[in-house]
Amino acid sequence: MLQRNDAYWGERAQWARVTLRIINNDAARVAALLAGDVQVMDNVPPDAIARVRGNANLALAQTLSNRLIYLHIDSSATSRLL
């Protein structure tokens, strides 16, 4: 849980407290969002975008990402089959 520091010299945060929940399963994460159990989620699965966008209580923000997924063939000598 994160709590706002009211003695901070800068701009005051909008929330007094934020609780982070890690939900690894995509379907469970989307269900929690649609049910109102969580207020924010990231990495909305592509198959759930239409459901999230169609819910009047939710706003979907999309942006380009610099995420890079790199696949590399293991060509080391220890992995070769003889």
C-alpha positions as CSV (number, residue, x, y, z in Angstrom):
1,M,0.0,0.0,0.0
2,L,1.2,3.5,-0.8
3,Q,0.1,6.5,1.2
4,R,0.3,10.2,0.3
5,N,2.8,12.3,2.1
6,D,0.9,15.4,3.0
7,A,4.2,17.1,4.1
8,Y,5.7,16.8,0.6
9,W,6.7,20.2,-0.7
10,G,5.4,19.7,-4.3
11,E,2.0,19.3,-5.8
12,R,-0.4,17.2,-3.6
13,A,-1.2,13.7,-5.0
14,Q,-4.9,13.2,-6.0
15,W,-5.2,10.0,-3.9
16,A,-4.6,9.6,-0.1
17,R,-3.9,5.9,-0.5
18,V,-3.2,3.4,-3.3
19,T,-3.3,-0.3,-2.9
20,L,-1.4,-2.4,-5.5
21,R,-2.8,-5.8,-6.4
22,I,-0.9,-8.1,-8.7
23,I,-3.4,-10.2,-10.7
24,N,-1.4,-12.4,-13.2
25,N,-4.4,-14.0,-14.9
26,D,-5.7,-11.8,-17.8
27,A,-9.3,-13.0,-17.5
28,A,-9.3,-12.4,-13.7
29,R,-7.8,-9.0,-14.1
30,V,-10.4,-7.9,-16.7
31,A,-13.2,-9.4,-14.5
32,A,-11.9,-7.4,-11.5
33,L,-11.9,-4.2,-13.6
34,L,-15.4,-4.7,-15.0
35,A,-16.8,-5.6,-11.6
36,G,-15.3,-2.5,-10.0
37,D,-13.0,-4.4,-7.7
38,V,-10.0,-2.5,-9.1
39,Q,-10.0,1.0,-10.6
40,V,-6.9,0.8,-12.9
41,M,-5.2,-1.9,-14.8
42,D,-2.5,-2.1,-17.4
43,N,-1.9,-4.4,-20.3
44,V,-5.5,-4.9,-21.3
45,P,-5.6,-8.2,-23.3
46,P,-6.5,-7.6,-27.0
47,D,-9.6,-9.8,-26.8
48,A,-10.9,-7.6,-23.9
49,I,-10.5,-4.2,-25.5
50,A,-14.0,-4.1,-26.9
51,R,-15.5,-5.0,-23.6
52,V,-13.6,-2.4,-21.7
53,R,-14.2,0.3,-24.4
54,G,-18.0,-0.6,-24.4
55,N,-18.3,-0.1,-20.6
56,A,-19.5,3.5,-20.0
57,N,-17.9,3.5,-16.5
58,L,-14.4,2.9,-17.9
59,A,-12.0,4.9,-20.0
60,L,-9.4,3.2,-22.1
61,A,-6.1,4.9,-22.8
62,Q,-3.9,3.6,-25.6
63,T,-0.4,4.7,-26.6
64,L,2.6,3.5,-28.5
65,S,5.1,1.6,-26.5
66,N,8.8,1.1,-26.7
67,R,8.4,-2.5,-25.4
68,L,10.7,-4.9,-27.3
69,I,10.2,-8.6,-27.4
70,Y,13.3,-10.3,-28.6
71,L,13.5,-13.9,-29.7
72,H,16.9,-15.5,-29.9
73,I,17.8,-18.9,-31.2
74,D,20.0,-20.7,-28.7
75,S,23.0,-21.5,-30.7
76,S,25.4,-22.4,-28.0
77,A,27.4,-25.6,-28.3
78,T,25.8,-27.1,-25.2
79,S,22.4,-27.0,-26.7
80,R,23.1,-28.9,-29.9
81,L,21.9,-32.4,-30.3
82,L,24.6,-34.9,-31.3
